[in-house]
Amino acid sequence: MEYACKFNELSRFAPHQVNTEDRRMDHFEQGLKGNIRSMIAGHTFDHFQDMYQRAVKIARVLDESENESRALSQGKRKMELFRGGFRGGSNKQYRPNYPQGKGK
């Protein structure tokens, strides 16, 4: 949505580049992030607003997927820490807190 706002703002300064619906959609598509652009490229839109709404929806779904993946990986890390901390998962040998050779 931020990109669309900036696109609309900047298009006021170059109206000749966005003077038709097709040219407007072409320029908008070129400025999208790669993963969103690749999903939009396979579709044909009659109106800029349709393209914009689809791009926003795709961006939201990608963000949700990324957040879910991040949450899953953080959950896995927490479980690994939990297992390693309470089940002796580390390979370190037990060392007493006093220097060796004393107390013999």
C-alpha positions as CSV (number, residue, x, y, z in Angstrom):
1,M,0.0,0.0,0.0
2,E,2.9,2.3,0.7
3,Y,4.3,1.7,-2.8
4,A,0.9,2.4,-4.3
5,C,0.6,5.7,-2.4
6,K,4.1,6.7,-3.5
7,F,3.3,5.6,-7.1
8,N,0.2,7.8,-7.2
9,E,2.1,10.7,-5.7
10,L,4.9,10.5,-8.2
11,S,2.7,9.9,-11.2
12,R,1.4,13.4,-10.9
13,F,4.8,14.6,-12.0
14,A,4.9,12.5,-15.1
15,P,1.3,12.3,-16.3
16,H,2.4,11.4,-19.9
17,Q,3.9,8.1,-18.6
18,V,0.6,7.0,-17.0
19,N,-1.9,8.6,-19.4
20,T,-3.6,5.3,-20.2
21,E,-4.8,2.5,-18.0
22,D,-2.4,0.0,-19.7
23,R,0.6,2.3,-19.2
24,R,-0.3,3.0,-15.6
25,M,-0.6,-0.8,-14.9
26,D,2.7,-1.5,-16.7
27,H,4.6,1.1,-14.7
28,F,3.0,0.0,-11.4
29,E,3.9,-3.6,-12.1
30,Q,7.5,-2.7,-12.8
31,G,7.9,-1.2,-9.4
32,L,6.5,-4.1,-7.4
33,K,8.7,-6.4,-5.4
34,G,10.0,-9.4,-7.3
35,N,7.8,-12.1,-5.7
36,I,4.7,-10.0,-6.0
37,R,5.5,-9.0,-9.5
38,S,6.0,-12.6,-10.6
39,M,2.5,-13.5,-9.2
40,I,0.9,-10.5,-10.9
41,A,2.6,-11.0,-14.2
42,G,0.5,-14.0,-15.1
43,H,-2.8,-12.2,-14.8
44,T,-4.6,-9.8,-17.1
45,F,-6.4,-6.8,-15.5
46,D,-8.8,-4.4,-17.1
47,H,-8.4,-1.7,-14.5
48,F,-5.6,-0.4,-12.4
49,Q,-7.7,-0.7,-9.2
50,D,-8.1,-4.5,-9.9
51,M,-4.4,-4.9,-10.2
52,Y,-3.7,-2.8,-7.1
53,Q,-6.2,-4.9,-5.0
54,R,-4.6,-8.1,-6.2
55,A,-1.1,-6.9,-5.4
56,V,-2.2,-5.8,-1.9
57,K,-3.8,-9.2,-1.3
58,I,-0.7,-11.1,-2.5
59,A,1.6,-8.9,-0.3
60,R,-0.6,-9.6,2.7
61,V,-0.6,-13.4,2.1
62,L,3.2,-13.4,1.6
63,D,3.7,-11.4,4.8
64,E,1.4,-13.8,6.8
65,S,3.3,-16.8,5.4
66,E,6.7,-15.2,6.3
67,N,5.5,-14.4,9.8
68,E,4.2,-18.0,10.2
69,S,7.5,-19.4,9.0
70,R,9.4,-17.1,11.4
71,A,7.2,-18.2,14.3
72,L,7.7,-21.8,13.5
73,S,11.5,-21.5,13.3
74,Q,11.5,-19.6,16.6
75,G,9.4,-22.3,18.2
76,K,11.8,-25.0,17.0
77,R,14.7,-23.0,18.4
78,K,13.0,-22.8,21.8
79,M,12.3,-26.5,21.8
80,E,15.9,-27.2,20.9
81,L,17.1,-25.0,23.8
82,F,14.6,-26.6,26.1
83,R,15.7,-30.1,25.2
84,G,19.4,-29.3,25.3
85,G,19.2,-27.5,28.6
86,F,17.2,-30.0,30.6
87,R,18.3,-33.3,29.0
88,G,22.0,-32.6,28.9
89,G,22.1,-32.0,25.2
90,S,25.5,-30.2,25.3
91,N,28.7,-32.1,24.8
92,K,30.5,-30.3,27.6
93,Q,32.0,-32.3,30.4
94,Y,31.0,-31.5,34.0
95,R,33.7,-29.3,35.6
96,P,33.6,-28.5,39.3
97,N,33.9,-24.8,40.3
98,Y,37.2,-25.3,42.1
99,P,40.7,-25.6,40.6
100,Q,42.0,-29.1,39.8
101,G,44.5,-30.6,42.1
102,K,43.0,-29.0,45.3
103,G,40.9,-31.0,47.6
104,K,42.5,-34.3,46.9
